[in-house]
């Protein structure tokens, strides 16, 4: 695997991330929540970060992406930017 594609929602706190994860479990669309809540500019594209190679993202983010299967959403992941919910959308 040389590249991954992911979307994410970036928020300030773990409780915010957990609330959004519950909304997704209850049927909310990941992309809609990213547009509404994400602090990252990628939120306007539904959280899509495009394709990236291992090592291009901060270590915690990279590790979380490697552990996900396509379509799976992570637990809240803490980085220096805040808390992320990550959805792996592709591998190639």
Biotite code that builds the C-alpha atoms (Angstrom):
import biotite.structure as struc

atoms = struc.array([
    struc.Atom([0.000, 0.000, 0.000], chain_id="A", res_id=1, res_name="UNK", atom_name="CA", element="C"),
    struc.Atom([1.571, 3.246, -1.057], chain_id="A", res_id=2, res_name="UNK", atom_name="CA", element="C"),
    struc.Atom([-1.271, 5.724, -0.630], chain_id="A", res_id=3, res_name="UNK", atom_name="CA", element="C"),
    struc.Atom([-4.382, 6.216, 1.486], chain_id="A", res_id=4, res_name="UNK", atom_name="CA", element="C"),
    struc.Atom([-7.339, 8.556, 1.157], chain_id="A", res_id=5, res_name="UNK", atom_name="CA", element="C"),
    struc.Atom([-9.243, 9.802, 4.169], chain_id="A", res_id=6, res_name="UNK", atom_name="CA", element="C"),
    struc.Atom([-11.753, 12.334, 5.359], chain_id="A", res_id=7, res_name="UNK", atom_name="CA", element="C"),
    struc.Atom([-11.733, 13.791, 8.833], chain_id="A", res_id=8, res_name="UNK", atom_name="CA", element="C"),
    struc.Atom([-13.601, 16.028, 11.221], chain_id="A", res_id=9, res_name="UNK", atom_name="CA", element="C"),
    struc.Atom([-11.383, 18.163, 13.463], chain_id="A", res_id=10, res_name="UNK", atom_name="CA", element="C"),
    struc.Atom([-12.768, 19.560, 16.733], chain_id="A", res_id=11, res_name="UNK", atom_name="CA", element="C"),
    struc.Atom([-11.238, 21.026, 19.903], chain_id="A", res_id=12, res_name="UNK", atom_name="CA", element="C"),
    struc.Atom([-12.329, 18.456, 22.495], chain_id="A", res_id=13, res_name="UNK", atom_name="CA", element="C"),
    struc.Atom([-12.792, 14.723, 22.898], chain_id="A", res_id=14, res_name="UNK", atom_name="CA", element="C"),
    struc.Atom([-16.434, 15.130, 24.083], chain_id="A", res_id=15, res_name="UNK", atom_name="CA", element="C"),
    struc.Atom([-17.229, 17.026, 20.854], chain_id="A", res_id=16, res_name="UNK", atom_name="CA", element="C"),
    struc.Atom([-15.650, 14.227, 18.812], chain_id="A", res_id=17, res_name="UNK", atom_name="CA", element="C"),
    struc.Atom([-17.583, 11.563, 20.732], chain_id="A", res_id=18, res_name="UNK", atom_name="CA", element="C"),
    struc.Atom([-20.865, 13.451, 20.232], chain_id="A", res_id=19, res_name="UNK", atom_name="CA", element="C"),
    struc.Atom([-20.225, 13.593, 16.476], chain_id="A", res_id=20, res_name="UNK", atom_name="CA", element="C"),
    struc.Atom([-19.336, 9.875, 16.429], chain_id="A", res_id=21, res_name="UNK", atom_name="CA", element="C"),
    struc.Atom([-22.710, 9.139, 18.071], chain_id="A", res_id=22, res_name="UNK", atom_name="CA", element="C"),
    struc.Atom([-24.485, 11.262, 15.461], chain_id="A", res_id=23, res_name="UNK", atom_name="CA", element="C"),
    struc.Atom([-22.790, 9.244, 12.704], chain_id="A", res_id=24, res_name="UNK", atom_name="CA", element="C"),
    struc.Atom([-23.781, 5.974, 14.390], chain_id="A", res_id=25, res_name="UNK", atom_name="CA", element="C"),
    struc.Atom([-27.361, 7.283, 14.440], chain_id="A", res_id=26, res_name="UNK", atom_name="CA", element="C"),
    struc.Atom([-27.350, 7.912, 10.694], chain_id="A", res_id=27, res_name="UNK", atom_name="CA", element="C"),
    struc.Atom([-25.853, 11.380, 10.192], chain_id="A", res_id=28, res_name="UNK", atom_name="CA", element="C"),
    struc.Atom([-23.617, 11.697, 7.129], chain_id="A", res_id=29, res_name="UNK", atom_name="CA", element="C"),
    struc.Atom([-19.898, 12.093, 7.874], chain_id="A", res_id=30, res_name="UNK", atom_name="CA", element="C"),
    struc.Atom([-19.469, 14.741, 5.131], chain_id="A", res_id=31, res_name="UNK", atom_name="CA", element="C"),
    struc.Atom([-22.398, 16.827, 6.398], chain_id="A", res_id=32, res_name="UNK", atom_name="CA", element="C"),
    struc.Atom([-21.002, 16.866, 9.937], chain_id="A", res_id=33, res_name="UNK", atom_name="CA", element="C"),
    struc.Atom([-17.540, 17.769, 8.606], chain_id="A", res_id=34, res_name="UNK", atom_name="CA", element="C"),
    struc.Atom([-18.993, 20.759, 6.735], chain_id="A", res_id=35, res_name="UNK", atom_name="CA", element="C"),
    struc.Atom([-20.865, 21.898, 9.827], chain_id="A", res_id=36, res_name="UNK", atom_name="CA", element="C"),
    struc.Atom([-18.338, 21.232, 12.610], chain_id="A", res_id=37, res_name="UNK", atom_name="CA", element="C"),
    struc.Atom([-14.772, 20.686, 11.357], chain_id="A", res_id=38, res_name="UNK", atom_name="CA", element="C"),
    struc.Atom([-12.165, 23.307, 12.232], chain_id="A", res_id=39, res_name="UNK", atom_name="CA", element="C"),
    struc.Atom([-10.042, 22.198, 9.267], chain_id="A", res_id=40, res_name="UNK", atom_name="CA", element="C"),
    struc.Atom([-10.488, 23.935, 5.889], chain_id="A", res_id=41, res_name="UNK", atom_name="CA", element="C"),
    struc.Atom([-11.078, 20.440, 4.420], chain_id="A", res_id=42, res_name="UNK", atom_name="CA", element="C"),
    struc.Atom([-14.451, 20.512, 6.186], chain_id="A", res_id=43, res_name="UNK", atom_name="CA", element="C"),
    struc.Atom([-15.838, 22.492, 3.280], chain_id="A", res_id=44, res_name="UNK", atom_name="CA", element="C"),
    struc.Atom([-15.138, 19.446, 1.066], chain_id="A", res_id=45, res_name="UNK", atom_name="CA", element="C"),
    struc.Atom([-16.843, 17.147, 3.544], chain_id="A", res_id=46, res_name="UNK", atom_name="CA", element="C"),
    struc.Atom([-13.542, 16.547, 5.316], chain_id="A", res_id=47, res_name="UNK", atom_name="CA", element="C"),
    struc.Atom([-11.837, 14.999, 2.268], chain_id="A", res_id=48, res_name="UNK", atom_name="CA", element="C"),
    struc.Atom([-8.043, 15.189, 2.530], chain_id="A", res_id=49, res_name="UNK", atom_name="CA", element="C"),
    struc.Atom([-7.372, 13.510, -0.812], chain_id="A", res_id=50, res_name="UNK", atom_name="CA", element="C"),
    struc.Atom([-4.634, 10.920, -1.372], chain_id="A", res_id=51, res_name="UNK", atom_name="CA", element="C"),
    struc.Atom([-1.537, 10.908, 0.820], chain_id="A", res_id=52, res_name="UNK", atom_name="CA", element="C"),
    struc.Atom([1.449, 8.666, 1.425], chain_id="A", res_id=53, res_name="UNK", atom_name="CA", element="C"),
    struc.Atom([2.458, 7.208, 4.793], chain_id="A", res_id=54, res_name="UNK", atom_name="CA", element="C"),
    struc.Atom([4.445, 9.796, 6.706], chain_id="A", res_id=55, res_name="UNK", atom_name="CA", element="C"),
    struc.Atom([2.742, 12.839, 5.145], chain_id="A", res_id=56, res_name="UNK", atom_name="CA", element="C"),
    struc.Atom([0.376, 13.296, 8.094], chain_id="A", res_id=57, res_name="UNK", atom_name="CA", element="C"),
    struc.Atom([1.258, 13.644, 11.782], chain_id="A", res_id=58, res_name="UNK", atom_name="CA", element="C"),
    struc.Atom([2.183, 10.301, 13.342], chain_id="A", res_id=59, res_name="UNK", atom_name="CA", element="C"),
    struc.Atom([-1.046, 9.757, 15.329], chain_id="A", res_id=60, res_name="UNK", atom_name="CA", element="C"),
    struc.Atom([-3.177, 10.442, 12.256], chain_id="A", res_id=61, res_name="UNK", atom_name="CA", element="C"),
    struc.Atom([-1.020, 8.213, 10.067], chain_id="A", res_id=62, res_name="UNK", atom_name="CA", element="C"),
    struc.Atom([-1.141, 5.334, 12.566], chain_id="A", res_id=63, res_name="UNK", atom_name="CA", element="C"),
    struc.Atom([-4.928, 5.597, 12.868], chain_id="A", res_id=64, res_name="UNK", atom_name="CA", element="C"),
    struc.Atom([-5.372, 5.519, 9.081], chain_id="A", res_id=65, res_name="UNK", atom_name="CA", element="C"),
    struc.Atom([-3.173, 2.426, 8.734], chain_id="A", res_id=66, res_name="UNK", atom_name="CA", element="C"),
    struc.Atom([-5.341, 0.584, 11.299], chain_id="A", res_id=67, res_name="UNK", atom_name="CA", element="C"),
    struc.Atom([-8.665, 1.346, 9.565], chain_id="A", res_id=68, res_name="UNK", atom_name="CA", element="C"),
    struc.Atom([-10.387, -0.668, 6.890], chain_id="A", res_id=69, res_name="UNK", atom_name="CA", element="C"),
    struc.Atom([-11.915, 1.176, 3.964], chain_id="A", res_id=70, res_name="UNK", atom_name="CA", element="C"),
    struc.Atom([-15.115, 2.934, 5.051], chain_id="A", res_id=71, res_name="UNK", atom_name="CA", element="C"),
    struc.Atom([-14.376, 2.513, 8.763], chain_id="A", res_id=72, res_name="UNK", atom_name="CA", element="C"),
    struc.Atom([-14.437, 5.524, 11.113], chain_id="A", res_id=73, res_name="UNK", atom_name="CA", element="C"),
    struc.Atom([-11.897, 5.878, 13.914], chain_id="A", res_id=74, res_name="UNK", atom_name="CA", element="C"),
    struc.Atom([-12.420, 6.582, 17.564], chain_id="A", res_id=75, res_name="UNK", atom_name="CA", element="C"),
    struc.Atom([-11.413, 10.177, 18.439], chain_id="A", res_id=76, res_name="UNK", atom_name="CA", element="C"),
    struc.Atom([-7.687, 10.576, 17.710], chain_id="A", res_id=77, res_name="UNK", atom_name="CA", element="C"),
    struc.Atom([-5.743, 13.310, 19.532], chain_id="A", res_id=78, res_name="UNK", atom_name="CA", element="C"),
    struc.Atom([-3.040, 15.268, 17.701], chain_id="A", res_id=79, res_name="UNK", atom_name="CA", element="C"),
    struc.Atom([-1.493, 18.680, 18.306], chain_id="A", res_id=80, res_name="UNK", atom_name="CA", element="C"),
    struc.Atom([-4.335, 20.113, 16.183], chain_id="A", res_id=81, res_name="UNK", atom_name="CA", element="C"),
    struc.Atom([-7.182, 18.752, 18.323], chain_id="A", res_id=82, res_name="UNK", atom_name="CA", element="C"),
    struc.Atom([-9.380, 15.657, 18.083], chain_id="A", res_id=83, res_name="UNK", atom_name="CA", element="C"),
    struc.Atom([-10.099, 13.940, 14.789], chain_id="A", res_id=84, res_name="UNK", atom_name="CA", element="C"),
    struc.Atom([-12.699, 11.478, 13.612], chain_id="A", res_id=85, res_name="UNK", atom_name="CA", element="C"),
    struc.Atom([-11.127, 9.828, 10.589], chain_id="A", res_id=86, res_name="UNK", atom_name="CA", element="C"),
    struc.Atom([-12.895, 7.888, 7.849], chain_id="A", res_id=87, res_name="UNK", atom_name="CA", element="C"),
    struc.Atom([-10.633, 5.887, 5.574], chain_id="A", res_id=88, res_name="UNK", atom_name="CA", element="C"),
    struc.Atom([-12.057, 6.243, 2.059], chain_id="A", res_id=89, res_name="UNK", atom_name="CA", element="C"),
    struc.Atom([-9.472, 4.455, -0.055], chain_id="A", res_id=90, res_name="UNK", atom_name="CA", element="C"),
    struc.Atom([-6.170, 2.626, -0.422], chain_id="A", res_id=91, res_name="UNK", atom_name="CA", element="C"),
    struc.Atom([-3.998, 2.157, -3.484], chain_id="A", res_id=92, res_name="UNK", atom_name="CA", element="C"),
])
